[in-house]
Amino acid sequence: MTEPPTQDQMDAYVRTRLALAGFDLSLLPEQADPATGVPTRSQVLASLRAFVASTPGAISGWTPPATDPAYAQQASPPLLYPSITEAWTGKAGKQA
């Protein structure tokens, strides 16, 4: 049986995922600011640790309820920026 990740390992995972998404955690304040309500770094890390520890199993196990690959593609969640993805995959500007 595998041991669950430690808090330090979870923090490293969350920080890495945020960095890959282009989010700089150091921009958040270290102390609470009641005027703006912006969460502190430690609040964000605690919240994301809890999310990662509880939710991703349900997300990663999801597959579209389809037997046909063409329908599975339609049933999948849409991309946020399809034009960028098409450019990365070399499909930009090509007719289907």
Order of alpha helices (4+ residues) and beta strands (2+ residues): alpha-alpha-alpha-alpha-alpha
